[in-house]
């Protein structure tokens, strides 16, 4: 995009939303400001407004950017943060001799590009990041508190970045641009890890970092060396400066992952992770008892088998291979920073999005056996969900419902009632028939009992059963309940 087009788009956006962050946030949430509707849409403007500048006052942007960029700038100048490219195999495309690597660091030390920012060096804060290799694993992969082990992460980071988003040409094309982008991403991940060596690098971070980096890069520009620009023009273009993608990504990730509580709730330690899973289970039971019963009580599918990846990767894999869909949802996550709840609401909102997604495939979940249900959870059928309505309407819906659930999270009765509304919308023809006590009840809501004997998509009334059938169903139910009791007793003995 040209410089003039970028400036025009930003000015038009500010004019449309009258310079109000609240109005801007509403536009993102309500799908008024999305790429499908706005030719002047800018994801960079969304992310940097809510996570860096905090406002739409152009005259303040450069100061905010410089004060945040100086942190990463100072980090890259430190010798202990220098990426040891020379320790790689010499045939690696990332290999550099130690002298070349150190010359690059020296050039950064002498760089004056950030000189328009604050001249006083600020003390650097340690960045809290984590050390679990897999999004599905709760166990640390290396001893904590050993700084020397951070170098060992470099090859792991490179391996992850090399296989990042196989379908995306941006990272996988055989071009200097793709190689430079991957090298920059590796450096950010390495420094992000080394800022707090007792926790280190987590596999999965590369996907979160990579998606944001790609979105920022696609809108980035080189600022021309000319005196023809106004101060406002320069401030606007500074937001898109290609030379500071890494600096701004570092700041964004601190807000998006650290300040939000994502790392604390989902990565920091097992205790916090299990508390989050227990909270998710409790909320699921309040909102939809039948899904909770079938998955957790009947099929014994522990939520940690599948939900950890949902939480830690912020649904990135669950929303399919089209990263534009994930980006749409993350735009709405980001603007939580401008809401009354704040960015700290993000972990809870993510968990409520998962509840909403489960309700949308409820019929399948409550009629599956163990293997089928687990397969659905590990490979969420997102393609069917995106076909109708359109993807951006689907994203708006699940986000809106998740935020609504978050706002009433302290009121069990309201959660229950909202669950009924969600089921009426997502599963209008789902009927639950209960007959184990000799009575048949057909209802549009699954909440009359935890123990349902049959489920139907049909809206018609269930036929009257014979006494023999009723007795057989009752015996089958009693047998199932006895088996569950014995299983539970066996589990308690084994502990």
GIKASUL-V826815 format. One record per helix or strand of 2 or more residues. SS is the DSSP state (helix for helix, strand for strand). FROM is the first residue (numbers start at 0). TO is the last residue. Records with the same first field share a line. If there is no record, write none. Layout:
# GIKASUL-V826815
SS->FROM-TO ; FROM-TO
This chain:
# GIKASUL-V826815
helix->2-15 ; 20-28 ; 42-52 ; 57-76 ; 78-80 ; 84-86 ; 97-109 ; 146-161 ; 168-171 ; 175-193 ; 204-218 ; 230-237 ; 241-258 ; 261-265 ; 269-286 ; 288-297 ; 302-304 ; 306-311 ; 322-337 ; 342-359 ; 361-366 ; 369-377 ; 381-386 ; 390-406 ; 411-425 ; 445-447 ; 466-493
strand->430-433 ; 440-442 ; 453-455
